[in-house]
Amino acid sequence: MPEIQMPKLSDTMTEGTLVTWKKKKGDQVSAGQVLAEIETDKATMEWESPEDGTLTEIFVQEGGKVNVGDKIAFIRGEGEEAPKQETPEQKKQEPKPVEQKEKQPQAETEKPAPAKAQQRESAPPQQNGVETTVSAAPAEATQQKPQPSEEKPEQPRVKASPVARRIAAELGVDLSTVQGTGPEGRVTETDVRAAAKSVAAGVDRGGAKPKTKTPAAVKAGESARIQLSGMRKIIAQRLVESLGPVPHFYLTIELNAGPLMEAREELKSAGEGEDAAKITVNDFVLKAAVMAAVKVPRVNASFDADAIVQYADVDLGVAVAIEEGLLTPVIRAAQDKSLRDISALAKDLAHRARNKRMKPEEFQGGTFTVSNLGGMGVDSFSAVINPPQGFILAVGKITKVPVIDDRDQIVVGHRMSITMSCDHRVIDGAVGAEYLKELRHLLENPALLMV
């Protein structure tokens, strides 16, 4: 099919934002070649061309929002004509043979029909939330072909990251006026934000993006109605789906984090601190959570209507806080990975999650999740389960507290709190307690995590 539609790149995606076109109108494209970058509710992803041909029409400009399934471009193959040109001609040619057979009776009825048909065609794109440039393009295909091609070459000349383009659209910054500091003069997010602070940007890129950024301008003491982003809508929906039908119960343990801190210091003194992929306390927690799930496999499960599904692999979800909300990238088959492997994967996934450069399969389908707010100074908290997962771990910070040692002496100790939120349909209290017992044993004996 030459008609290219907005793809559904994730299970929760209902609309997408076309961040940038990698090809221009008239360019030759081949199947598998990157055609554009599309921002979903969770990530910005490269979208590949589904077939070979010529990119004859582009209906969605950069920054435009389109519902899933709406057309965004046409790719014409060899010997094919652009569908955009065929539709108006066919509609004009079809009434002519009918007019010849019945001159007077149908002459009056067929003349207003094309006018109504044109009105019906132009109305749906406006109702579906597509910008006016999208709906106007098909209606005036033959007359406005040179205009889009003249406007588009200006934007591809500016080298900028997808995040920089999105921030520039939100802040109203003209990328052509920004001096890039990235590789080969590429404009980065830092460049855009610096330009927004130093210059009062008067360029309005249009669309709904400038409206969504108004909360950033709200000062203390002022009131404002903050429109939900696509990600915030999904988060709100998922929370209602979780706390409503999922019966939560919570188990909390406080463990001795002294051995964990000592192991971390030993790695630093051994030169680990100079390694870019250095192992952190959170990495130890992730590895321990996986090993404990292997020892107590009944927690690595989910509820499914009339059955409980127990998984063979431990697919570990790692909660990552980003500006728009929360993502949970998944480390697949984590039970087969070493502490260093988990550390490297967690850092890589977190980095790409914050830059919205993840693939859909990388943040879907985890069997349980670990959320750590210890780095933000939170002592302890209770997290909400991410359905259909059976549980989630909430990890607090390590604190120094007075404790009584084996000789009944008061000494300074390190303590860490971990709360397990369980789906009672899947995990009973005794099973959850068994899992936490194993988790405590592993974290208080970190040498077991490095074998």
C-alpha positions as a Markdown table, in Angstrom:
| # | Residue | x | y | z |
|---|---|---|---|---|
| 1 | Met | 0.0 | 0.0 | 0.0 |
| 2 | Pro | 1.5 | 3.4 | -1.0 |
| 3 | Glu | -0.5 | 5.1 | 1.8 |
| 4 | Ile | 1.6 | 5.4 | 4.9 |
| 5 | Gln | -0.3 | 5.6 | 8.2 |
| 6 | Met | 0.8 | 6.6 | 11.7 |
| 7 | Pro | 2.0 | 3.2 | 13.2 |
| 8 | Lys | 1.0 | 1.9 | 16.6 |
| 9 | Leu | 4.5 | 1.6 | 18.3 |
| 10 | Ser | 3.3 | 0.6 | 21.7 |
| 11 | Asp | 0.3 | -1.1 | 23.4 |
| 12 | Thr | -0.9 | 2.2 | 25.0 |
| 13 | Met | -0.2 | 4.5 | 22.0 |
| 14 | Thr | -3.2 | 6.3 | 20.6 |
| 15 | Glu | -1.5 | 9.2 | 18.9 |
| 16 | Gly | 2.1 | 10.1 | 17.9 |
| 17 | Thr | 4.1 | 13.3 | 17.3 |
| 18 | Leu | 6.2 | 13.4 | 14.2 |
| 19 | Val | 9.5 | 14.8 | 15.6 |
| 20 | Thr | 11.5 | 15.0 | 12.4 |
| 21 | Trp | 11.5 | 13.7 | 8.8 |
| 22 | Lys | 14.7 | 11.9 | 7.8 |
| 23 | Lys | 13.7 | 12.0 | 4.1 |
| 24 | Lys | 12.3 | 14.9 | 2.0 |
| 25 | Lys | 9.5 | 14.9 | -0.5 |
| 26 | Gly | 10.8 | 13.3 | -3.8 |
| 27 | Asp | 13.5 | 11.3 | -2.1 |
| 28 | Gln | 14.0 | 7.6 | -3.0 |
| 29 | Val | 13.4 | 5.3 | 0.0 |
| 30 | Ser | 14.0 | 1.6 | 0.5 |
| 31 | Ala | 12.4 | -0.9 | 2.9 |
| 32 | Gly | 14.1 | -0.8 | 6.3 |
| 33 | Gln | 15.5 | 2.7 | 5.8 |
| 34 | Val | 14.8 | 5.2 | 8.5 |
| 35 | Leu | 12.0 | 7.5 | 7.3 |
| 36 | Ala | 11.2 | 9.6 | 10.4 |
| 37 | Glu | 11.4 | 9.9 | 14.1 |
| 38 | Ile | 8.1 | 9.5 | 16.0 |
| 39 | Glu | 7.5 | 10.4 | 19.6 |
| 40 | Thr | 5.0 | 8.2 | 21.4 |
| 41 | Asp | 3.7 | 8.5 | 25.0 |
| 42 | Lys | 6.9 | 6.8 | 26.3 |
| 43 | Ala | 9.7 | 7.2 | 23.8 |
| 44 | Thr | 11.0 | 8.7 | 20.6 |
| 45 | Met | 11.7 | 6.0 | 18.1 |
| 46 | Glu | 13.1 | 5.8 | 14.6 |
| 47 | Trp | 10.5 | 4.6 | 12.1 |
| 48 | Glu | 11.6 | 2.6 | 9.1 |
| 49 | Ser | 10.0 | 2.6 | 5.7 |
| 50 | Pro | 7.8 | -0.4 | 5.1 |
| 51 | Glu | 8.5 | -0.5 | 1.3 |
| 52 | Asp | 10.6 | 0.7 | -1.6 |
| 53 | Gly | 9.6 | 3.7 | -3.7 |
| 54 | Thr | 9.5 | 7.5 | -3.9 |
| 55 | Leu | 8.3 | 9.7 | -1.0 |
| 56 | Thr | 5.7 | 11.6 | -3.1 |
| 57 | Glu | 3.6 | 13.2 | -0.4 |
| 58 | Ile | 4.1 | 14.3 | 3.2 |
| 59 | Phe | 0.9 | 15.3 | 5.0 |
| 60 | Val | 2.2 | 15.8 | 8.5 |
| 61 | Gln | 4.8 | 18.5 | 9.2 |
| 62 | Glu | 7.5 | 18.1 | 11.9 |
| 63 | Gly | 5.9 | 18.7 | 15.4 |
| 64 | Gly | 2.5 | 17.6 | 14.2 |
| 65 | Lys | 0.3 | 15.2 | 16.3 |
| 66 | Val | -1.5 | 12.5 | 14.5 |
| 67 | Asn | -3.9 | 9.7 | 15.7 |
| 68 | Val | -2.8 | 6.1 | 15.1 |
| 69 | Gly | -4.0 | 5.0 | 11.7 |
| 70 | Asp | -4.2 | 8.4 | 10.1 |
| 71 | Lys | -2.2 | 8.9 | 6.9 |
| 72 | Ile | 1.0 | 10.8 | 7.1 |
| 73 | Ala | 2.7 | 10.2 | 3.8 |
| 74 | Phe | 2.6 | 8.4 | 0.4 |
| 75 | Ile | 5.3 | 6.2 | -1.0 |
| 76 | Arg | 4.9 | 5.6 | -4.7 |
| 77 | Gly | 6.3 | 2.4 | -6.2 |
| 78 | Glu | 7.4 | 1.9 | -9.8 |
| 79 | Gly | 4.6 | 2.3 | -12.3 |
| 80 | Glu | 2.2 | 3.6 | -9.6 |
| 81 | Glu | 0.6 | 7.0 | -9.4 |
| 82 | Ala | 0.2 | 9.0 | -6.2 |
| 83 | Pro | -3.3 | 8.1 | -4.7 |
| 84 | Lys | -3.6 | 11.8 | -3.9 |
| 85 | Gln | -4.0 | 12.6 | -7.6 |
| 86 | Glu | -6.2 | 9.7 | -8.4 |
| 87 | Thr | -9.0 | 10.4 | -6.0 |
| 88 | Pro | -10.2 | 13.8 | -7.2 |
| 89 | Glu | -9.9 | 12.7 | -10.9 |
| 90 | Gln | -12.0 | 9.5 | -10.3 |
| 91 | Lys | -14.7 | 11.5 | -8.6 |
| 92 | Lys | -14.9 | 13.9 | -11.5 |
| 93 | Gln | -14.8 | 11.2 | -14.1 |
| 94 | Glu | -17.4 | 8.9 | -12.6 |
| 95 | Pro | -20.4 | 11.3 | -12.9 |
| 96 | Lys | -19.6 | 12.0 | -16.6 |
| 97 | Pro | -20.7 | 8.6 | -18.0 |
| 98 | Val | -23.8 | 8.8 | -15.9 |
| 99 | Glu | -24.6 | 12.2 | -17.3 |
| 100 | Gln | -24.5 | 10.9 | -20.8 |
| 101 | Lys | -27.1 | 8.2 | -20.2 |
| 102 | Glu | -29.5 | 10.4 | -18.2 |
| 103 | Lys | -28.9 | 14.0 | -19.1 |
| 104 | Gln | -31.6 | 16.0 | -17.3 |
| 105 | Pro | -32.7 | 13.8 | -14.3 |
| 106 | Gln | -29.2 | 13.2 | -13.0 |
| 107 | Ala | -27.6 | 16.5 | -14.1 |
| 108 | Glu | -29.1 | 18.3 | -11.2 |
| 109 | Thr | -28.5 | 15.6 | -8.6 |
| 110 | Glu | -24.8 | 15.0 | -9.5 |
| 111 | Lys | -23.6 | 18.6 | -9.6 |
| 112 | Pro | -24.0 | 19.2 | -5.8 |
| 113 | Ala | -22.8 | 15.7 | -5.0 |
| 114 | Pro | -19.1 | 16.3 | -5.6 |
| 115 | Ala | -19.2 | 19.5 | -3.5 |
| 116 | Lys | -20.7 | 17.5 | -0.6 |
| 117 | Ala | -18.1 | 14.8 | -1.0 |
| 118 | Gln | -15.3 | 17.3 | -0.8 |
| 119 | Gln | -16.7 | 18.7 | 2.4 |
| 120 | Arg | -17.0 | 15.3 | 4.0 |
| 121 | Glu | -13.4 | 14.5 | 3.1 |
| 122 | Ser | -12.0 | 17.6 | 4.6 |
| 123 | Ala | -14.0 | 17.4 | 7.8 |
| 124 | Pro | -12.8 | 14.2 | 9.4 |
| 125 | Pro | -9.1 | 15.2 | 9.6 |
| 126 | Gln | -10.0 | 18.3 | 11.6 |
| 127 | Gln | -12.2 | 16.3 | 14.0 |
| 128 | Asn | -9.5 | 13.7 | 14.6 |
| 129 | Gly | -7.1 | 16.3 | 16.0 |
| 130 | Val | -4.8 | 16.5 | 12.9 |
| 131 | Glu | -3.4 | 20.0 | 12.2 |
| 132 | Thr | -4.8 | 22.1 | 9.4 |
| 133 | Thr | -1.8 | 21.5 | 7.3 |
| 134 | Val | -2.7 | 17.8 | 7.3 |
| 135 | Ser | -6.3 | 18.2 | 6.3 |
| 136 | Ala | -5.6 | 20.9 | 3.7 |
| 137 | Ala | -3.0 | 18.8 | 1.8 |
| 138 | Pro | -5.2 | 16.2 | 0.3 |
| 139 | Ala | -7.9 | 18.6 | -0.7 |
| 140 | Glu | -5.6 | 20.9 | -2.6 |
| 141 | Ala | -3.1 | 18.3 | -3.9 |
| 142 | Thr | -2.6 | 19.6 | -7.4 |
| 143 | Gln | -2.4 | 23.3 | -6.6 |
| 144 | Gln | -0.3 | 23.2 | -3.4 |
| 145 | Lys | 2.4 | 20.7 | -4.3 |
| 146 | Pro | 5.2 | 23.3 | -4.7 |
| 147 | Gln | 4.4 | 25.1 | -1.4 |
| 148 | Pro | 5.1 | 22.2 | 1.0 |
| 149 | Ser | 8.3 | 21.3 | -0.9 |
| 150 | Glu | 9.6 | 24.9 | -0.6 |
| 151 | Glu | 8.9 | 25.1 | 3.2 |
| 152 | Lys | 10.4 | 21.7 | 4.2 |
| 153 | Pro | 14.1 | 22.1 | 3.1 |
| 154 | Glu | 14.7 | 24.8 | 5.7 |
| 155 | Gln | 14.3 | 22.5 | 8.8 |
| 156 | Pro | 16.5 | 19.5 | 7.7 |
| 157 | Arg | 19.5 | 21.8 | 7.3 |
| 158 | Val | 19.6 | 22.3 | 11.1 |
| 159 | Lys | 21.3 | 19.3 | 12.8 |
| 160 | Ala | 19.5 | 18.7 | 16.1 |
| 161 | Ser | 18.7 | 15.8 | 18.4 |
| 162 | Pro | 15.0 | 14.7 | 18.6 |
| 163 | Val | 14.9 | 15.9 | 22.2 |
| 164 | Ala | 16.3 | 19.3 | 21.2 |
| 165 | Arg | 13.7 | 19.6 | 18.5 |
| 166 | Arg | 10.9 | 18.8 | 20.9 |
| 167 | Ile | 12.2 | 21.3 | 23.6 |
| 168 | Ala | 12.6 | 23.9 | 20.9 |
| 169 | Ala | 9.0 | 23.5 | 19.8 |
| 170 | Glu | 7.8 | 23.7 | 23.4 |
| 171 | Leu | 9.8 | 26.8 | 24.2 |
| 172 | Gly | 9.3 | 28.5 | 20.9 |
| 173 | Val | 13.1 | 28.6 | 20.0 |
| 174 | Asp | 14.1 | 28.8 | 16.4 |
| 175 | Leu | 16.7 | 26.1 | 15.9 |
| 176 | Ser | 18.3 | 28.0 | 13.0 |
| 177 | Thr | 19.4 | 30.7 | 15.4 |
| 178 | Val | 20.9 | 28.3 | 17.9 |
| 179 | Gln | 24.7 | 27.5 | 17.9 |
| 180 | Gly | 25.1 | 23.8 | 18.3 |
| 181 | Thr | 27.8 | 22.4 | 20.6 |
| 182 | Gly | 27.3 | 18.7 | 19.8 |
| 183 | Pro | 29.2 | 16.5 | 17.3 |
| 184 | Glu | 29.4 | 18.2 | 13.9 |
| 185 | Gly | 27.6 | 21.3 | 15.3 |
| 186 | Arg | 24.5 | 19.3 | 16.3 |
| 187 | Val | 22.1 | 21.3 | 18.5 |
| 188 | Thr | 21.5 | 19.6 | 21.8 |
| 189 | Glu | 18.9 | 20.0 | 24.5 |
| 190 | Thr | 21.3 | 22.1 | 26.6 |
| 191 | Asp | 21.9 | 24.5 | 23.6 |
| 192 | Val | 18.1 | 25.0 | 23.2 |
| 193 | Arg | 17.5 | 25.7 | 26.9 |
| 194 | Ala | 20.4 | 28.1 | 27.0 |
| 195 | Ala | 19.1 | 29.9 | 24.0 |
| 196 | Ala | 15.6 | 30.1 | 25.6 |
| 197 | Lys | 17.1 | 31.8 | 28.7 |
| 198 | Ser | 19.3 | 34.3 | 26.9 |
| 199 | Val | 17.0 | 35.3 | 24.2 |
| 200 | Ala | 13.2 | 36.0 | 24.4 |
| 201 | Ala | 12.2 | 33.6 | 21.7 |
| 202 | Gly | 9.4 | 35.1 | 19.6 |
| 203 | Val | 9.0 | 32.3 | 17.2 |
| 204 | Asp | 5.8 | 30.4 | 17.6 |
| 205 | Arg | 5.9 | 27.0 | 16.0 |
| 206 | Gly | 2.2 | 26.5 | 16.3 |
| 207 | Gly | 0.3 | 23.4 | 17.3 |
| 208 | Ala | -0.5 | 22.2 | 20.8 |
| 209 | Lys | 3.0 | 22.1 | 22.1 |
| 210 | Pro | 3.4 | 25.7 | 23.3 |
| 211 | Lys | 0.3 | 25.2 | 25.4 |
| 212 | Thr | 1.6 | 22.1 | 27.1 |
| 213 | Lys | 4.7 | 24.0 | 28.3 |
| 214 | Thr | 2.8 | 26.8 | 30.1 |
| 215 | Pro | 3.2 | 25.0 | 33.5 |
| 216 | Ala | 7.0 | 25.8 | 33.3 |
| 217 | Ala | 6.1 | 29.5 | 33.4 |
| 218 | Val | 3.9 | 29.3 | 36.4 |
| 219 | Lys | 5.4 | 31.1 | 39.4 |
| 220 | Ala | 5.0 | 30.4 | 43.1 |
| 221 | Gly | 1.7 | 31.7 | 44.3 |
| 222 | Glu | 0.0 | 31.5 | 40.9 |
| 223 | Ser | -2.7 | 29.0 | 39.8 |
| 224 | Ala | -2.8 | 27.2 | 36.5 |
| 225 | Arg | -4.6 | 24.4 | 34.7 |
| 226 | Ile | -1.9 | 22.0 | 33.6 |
| 227 | Gln | -2.9 | 19.9 | 30.6 |
| 228 | Leu | -1.8 | 16.2 | 30.8 |
| 229 | Ser | 0.8 | 15.0 | 28.5 |
| 230 | Gly | 0.3 | 11.6 | 26.8 |
| 231 | Met | 2.6 | 10.0 | 29.3 |
| 232 | Arg | 0.8 | 11.4 | 32.3 |
| 233 | Lys | -2.5 | 10.2 | 30.9 |
| 234 | Ile | -1.2 | 6.7 | 30.6 |
| 235 | Ile | 0.3 | 6.8 | 34.2 |
| 236 | Ala | -3.1 | 8.0 | 35.5 |
| 237 | Gln | -4.9 | 5.2 | 33.7 |
| 238 | Arg | -2.5 | 2.5 | 34.9 |
| 239 | Leu | -2.7 | 3.7 | 38.5 |
| 240 | Val | -6.5 | 3.5 | 38.5 |
| 241 | Glu | -6.3 | 0.0 | 36.8 |
| 242 | Ser | -3.9 | -1.1 | 39.6 |
| 243 | Leu | -5.3 | 0.3 | 42.8 |
| 244 | Gly | -8.9 | -0.3 | 41.8 |
| 245 | Pro | -9.1 | -4.1 | 40.9 |
| 246 | Val | -5.7 | -5.2 | 42.3 |
| 247 | Pro | -5.9 | -6.1 | 46.1 |
| 248 | His | -2.6 | -4.6 | 47.4 |
| 249 | Phe | -1.0 | -5.6 | 50.7 |
| 250 | Tyr | 2.5 | -4.5 | 52.0 |
| 251 | Leu | 5.4 | -6.2 | 53.7 |
| 252 | Thr | 8.4 | -4.1 | 55.0 |
| 253 | Ile | 11.8 | -5.2 | 56.2 |
| 254 | Glu | 14.7 | -3.3 | 57.6 |
| 255 | Leu | 18.1 | -4.9 | 56.8 |
| 256 | Asn | 21.7 | -4.3 | 57.8 |
| 257 | Ala | 23.3 | -2.5 | 54.9 |
| 258 | Gly | 26.7 | -2.4 | 56.5 |
| 259 | Pro | 28.1 | -5.4 | 54.6 |
| 260 | Leu | 26.7 | -3.8 | 51.4 |
| 261 | Met | 28.5 | -0.5 | 52.0 |
| 262 | Glu | 31.8 | -2.4 | 52.8 |
| 263 | Ala | 31.5 | -4.4 | 49.5 |
| 264 | Arg | 31.0 | -1.2 | 47.6 |
| 265 | Glu | 34.0 | 0.5 | 49.2 |
| 266 | Glu | 36.2 | -2.6 | 48.4 |
| 267 | Leu | 35.2 | -2.3 | 44.8 |
| 268 | Lys | 36.1 | 1.4 | 44.8 |
| 269 | Ser | 39.5 | 0.8 | 46.4 |
| 270 | Ala | 40.2 | -1.9 | 43.8 |
| 271 | Gly | 39.9 | 0.6 | 41.0 |
| 272 | Glu | 36.2 | 0.1 | 40.2 |
| 273 | Gly | 35.5 | 3.8 | 40.9 |
| 274 | Glu | 37.4 | 4.8 | 37.7 |
| 275 | Asp | 35.2 | 2.5 | 35.6 |
| 276 | Ala | 32.4 | 4.2 | 33.7 |
| 277 | Ala | 30.2 | 1.3 | 34.4 |
| 278 | Lys | 30.9 | 1.2 | 38.2 |
| 279 | Ile | 28.7 | -0.9 | 40.3 |
| 280 | Thr | 26.3 | 0.9 | 42.7 |
| 281 | Val | 24.3 | -0.1 | 45.7 |
| 282 | Asn | 21.2 | -0.2 | 43.5 |
| 283 | Asp | 22.9 | -2.7 | 41.3 |
| 284 | Phe | 23.4 | -5.0 | 44.2 |
| 285 | Val | 19.7 | -4.6 | 45.1 |
| 286 | Leu | 18.6 | -5.4 | 41.5 |
| 287 | Lys | 20.8 | -8.5 | 41.4 |
| 288 | Ala | 19.6 | -9.7 | 44.8 |
| 289 | Ala | 15.9 | -9.1 | 43.8 |
| 290 | Val | 16.5 | -11.4 | 40.8 |
| 291 | Met | 18.3 | -14.1 | 42.7 |
| 292 | Ala | 15.6 | -14.1 | 45.4 |
| 293 | Ala | 12.9 | -14.5 | 42.8 |
| 294 | Val | 14.8 | -17.6 | 41.5 |
| 295 | Lys | 14.9 | -19.1 | 45.0 |
| 296 | Val | 11.1 | -18.3 | 45.5 |
| 297 | Pro | 9.7 | -18.7 | 42.0 |
| 298 | Arg | 6.0 | -18.3 | 43.2 |
| 299 | Val | 6.5 | -14.6 | 43.4 |
| 300 | Asn | 7.5 | -14.4 | 39.8 |
| 301 | Ala | 4.0 | -14.6 | 38.6 |
| 302 | Ser | 0.8 | -12.7 | 37.6 |
| 303 | Phe | -2.9 | -13.1 | 37.8 |
| 304 | Asp | -4.8 | -13.9 | 34.6 |
| 305 | Ala | -8.6 | -14.3 | 34.9 |
| 306 | Asp | -9.0 | -17.8 | 36.1 |
| 307 | Ala | -5.3 | -18.8 | 36.4 |
| 308 | Ile | -2.0 | -17.7 | 37.9 |
| 309 | Val | 0.8 | -17.5 | 35.3 |
| 310 | Gln | 4.2 | -18.4 | 36.7 |
| 311 | Tyr | 7.1 | -17.3 | 34.5 |
| 312 | Ala | 10.3 | -19.2 | 33.7 |
| 313 | Asp | 12.4 | -16.1 | 33.1 |
| 314 | Val | 12.8 | -13.2 | 35.6 |
| 315 | Asp | 12.2 | -10.1 | 33.4 |
| 316 | Leu | 13.3 | -7.3 | 35.8 |
| 317 | Gly | 11.6 | -3.9 | 35.5 |
| 318 | Val | 13.6 | -0.9 | 36.7 |
| 319 | Ala | 11.7 | 2.2 | 37.5 |
| 320 | Val | 13.2 | 5.3 | 36.0 |
| 321 | Ala | 12.0 | 8.8 | 36.7 |
| 322 | Ile | 12.0 | 11.2 | 33.8 |
| 323 | Glu | 10.7 | 14.7 | 33.3 |
| 324 | Glu | 7.3 | 13.6 | 32.0 |
| 325 | Gly | 6.7 | 10.8 | 34.5 |
| 326 | Leu | 7.9 | 7.3 | 34.9 |
| 327 | Leu | 9.3 | 4.5 | 32.7 |
| 328 | Thr | 10.1 | 0.9 | 33.6 |
| 329 | Pro | 12.7 | -0.5 | 31.1 |
| 330 | Val | 13.0 | -4.3 | 31.4 |
| 331 | Ile | 16.2 | -6.4 | 31.7 |
| 332 | Arg | 15.2 | -9.7 | 30.0 |
| 333 | Ala | 16.1 | -13.1 | 31.5 |
| 334 | Ala | 18.0 | -11.3 | 34.3 |
| 335 | Gln | 18.6 | -14.6 | 36.1 |
| 336 | Asp | 21.2 | -15.4 | 33.5 |
| 337 | Lys | 23.1 | -12.1 | 33.9 |
| 338 | Ser | 25.9 | -11.3 | 36.3 |
| 339 | Leu | 26.1 | -8.4 | 38.7 |
| 340 | Arg | 28.2 | -6.4 | 36.2 |
| 341 | Asp | 25.9 | -7.3 | 33.3 |
| 342 | Ile | 22.8 | -6.0 | 35.2 |
| 343 | Ser | 24.7 | -2.9 | 36.3 |
| 344 | Ala | 25.7 | -2.1 | 32.6 |
| 345 | Leu | 22.2 | -2.8 | 31.3 |
| 346 | Ala | 20.4 | -0.8 | 34.0 |
| 347 | Lys | 22.6 | 2.2 | 33.3 |
| 348 | Asp | 22.1 | 2.0 | 29.5 |
| 349 | Leu | 18.4 | 1.6 | 29.7 |
| 350 | Ala | 18.0 | 4.4 | 32.2 |
| 351 | His | 20.1 | 6.7 | 30.0 |
| 352 | Arg | 18.0 | 5.9 | 26.9 |
| 353 | Ala | 14.8 | 6.2 | 28.9 |
| 354 | Arg | 15.6 | 9.7 | 30.0 |
| 355 | Asn | 16.4 | 10.6 | 26.4 |
| 356 | Lys | 13.3 | 8.8 | 25.1 |
| 357 | Arg | 15.3 | 6.6 | 22.8 |
| 358 | Met | 13.9 | 3.3 | 23.8 |
| 359 | Lys | 12.2 | 0.6 | 21.7 |
| 360 | Pro | 8.6 | -0.5 | 22.7 |
| 361 | Glu | 9.8 | -4.0 | 23.5 |
| 362 | Glu | 12.3 | -2.6 | 26.0 |
| 363 | Phe | 9.8 | -1.2 | 28.4 |
| 364 | Gln | 7.0 | -3.8 | 28.1 |
| 365 | Gly | 6.4 | -7.2 | 29.8 |
| 366 | Gly | 8.4 | -7.2 | 33.0 |
| 367 | Thr | 7.5 | -9.8 | 35.6 |
| 368 | Phe | 8.2 | -7.5 | 38.6 |
| 369 | Thr | 9.7 | -4.0 | 39.2 |
| 370 | Val | 12.2 | -2.4 | 41.5 |
| 371 | Ser | 11.7 | 1.3 | 42.4 |
| 372 | Asn | 14.5 | 3.0 | 44.3 |
| 373 | Leu | 14.0 | 6.5 | 45.8 |
| 374 | Gly | 16.9 | 6.2 | 48.2 |
| 375 | Gly | 19.0 | 8.5 | 46.1 |
| 376 | Met | 16.4 | 11.2 | 46.5 |
| 377 | Gly | 16.5 | 11.0 | 50.3 |
| 378 | Val | 13.4 | 9.0 | 50.8 |
| 379 | Asp | 13.6 | 6.8 | 54.0 |
| 380 | Ser | 10.8 | 4.4 | 52.9 |
| 381 | Phe | 7.7 | 4.3 | 50.8 |
| 382 | Ser | 5.0 | 2.0 | 49.3 |
| 383 | Ala | 4.9 | 1.6 | 45.5 |
| 384 | Val | 1.9 | 0.8 | 43.3 |
| 385 | Ile | 2.0 | -2.5 | 41.4 |
| 386 | Asn | 2.3 | -2.2 | 37.6 |
| 387 | Pro | -0.3 | -4.7 | 36.3 |
| 388 | Pro | -0.2 | -7.5 | 35.5 |
| 389 | Gln | 2.9 | -7.9 | 37.6 |
| 390 | Gly | 2.5 | -9.7 | 40.9 |
| 391 | Phe | 4.6 | -7.4 | 43.1 |
| 392 | Ile | 6.9 | -4.3 | 43.2 |
| 393 | Leu | 9.8 | -3.5 | 45.5 |
| 394 | Ala | 10.2 | 0.0 | 47.0 |
| 395 | Val | 13.7 | 0.7 | 48.2 |
| 396 | Gly | 14.6 | 3.5 | 50.6 |
| 397 | Lys | 17.9 | 5.2 | 51.4 |
| 398 | Ile | 20.6 | 3.8 | 53.6 |
| 399 | Thr | 20.7 | 5.7 | 56.9 |
| 400 | Lys | 23.2 | 5.7 | 59.8 |
| 401 | Val | 21.4 | 4.8 | 63.1 |
| 402 | Pro | 22.6 | 3.6 | 66.5 |
| 403 | Val | 22.4 | -0.1 | 66.8 |
| 404 | Ile | 23.4 | -2.8 | 69.4 |
| 405 | Asp | 26.0 | -5.2 | 68.2 |
| 406 | Asp | 26.7 | -8.8 | 69.2 |
| 407 | Arg | 28.5 | -7.6 | 72.3 |
| 408 | Asp | 25.6 | -5.4 | 73.4 |
| 409 | Gln | 27.5 | -2.3 | 72.6 |
| 410 | Ile | 25.8 | 0.7 | 70.9 |
| 411 | Val | 27.5 | 1.4 | 67.6 |
| 412 | Val | 26.8 | 3.3 | 64.4 |
| 413 | Gly | 25.1 | 1.0 | 61.9 |
| 414 | His | 23.7 | 1.3 | 58.4 |
| 415 | Arg | 20.1 | 0.4 | 57.8 |
| 416 | Met | 17.9 | 0.2 | 54.7 |
| 417 | Ser | 14.2 | -0.2 | 54.3 |
| 418 | Ile | 12.5 | -2.2 | 51.6 |
| 419 | Thr | 8.7 | -2.5 | 51.1 |
| 420 | Met | 7.1 | -5.2 | 49.0 |
| 421 | Ser | 3.7 | -4.4 | 47.5 |
| 422 | Cys | 2.0 | -7.6 | 46.6 |
| 423 | Asp | -1.1 | -8.6 | 44.6 |
| 424 | His | -2.9 | -10.8 | 47.1 |
| 425 | Arg | -4.5 | -12.8 | 44.3 |
| 426 | Val | -1.1 | -14.1 | 43.3 |
| 427 | Ile | 1.1 | -13.8 | 46.5 |
| 428 | Asp | 0.1 | -14.8 | 50.0 |
| 429 | Gly | 1.7 | -13.2 | 53.0 |
| 430 | Ala | 3.8 | -16.2 | 53.8 |
| 431 | Val | 5.2 | -16.4 | 50.3 |
| 432 | Gly | 6.0 | -12.7 | 50.3 |
| 433 | Ala | 7.7 | -13.1 | 53.7 |
| 434 | Glu | 9.8 | -16.0 | 52.3 |
| 435 | Tyr | 10.9 | -13.9 | 49.4 |
| 436 | Leu | 11.9 | -11.0 | 51.7 |
| 437 | Lys | 13.8 | -13.4 | 54.0 |
| 438 | Glu | 15.9 | -14.6 | 51.0 |
| 439 | Leu | 16.3 | -11.0 | 49.8 |
| 440 | Arg | 17.6 | -9.9 | 53.2 |
| 441 | His | 20.1 | -12.9 | 53.3 |
| 442 | Leu | 21.5 | -12.0 | 49.9 |
| 443 | Leu | 21.9 | -8.2 | 50.6 |
| 444 | Glu | 23.5 | -8.8 | 54.0 |
| 445 | Asn | 25.9 | -11.2 | 52.4 |
| 446 | Pro | 26.8 | -9.4 | 49.1 |
| 447 | Ala | 29.6 | -11.8 | 48.3 |
| 448 | Leu | 26.9 | -14.2 | 47.2 |
| 449 | Leu | 25.8 | -11.7 | 44.5 |
| 450 | Met | 29.3 | -11.6 | 42.9 |
| 451 | Val | 29.6 | -15.3 | 42.2 |
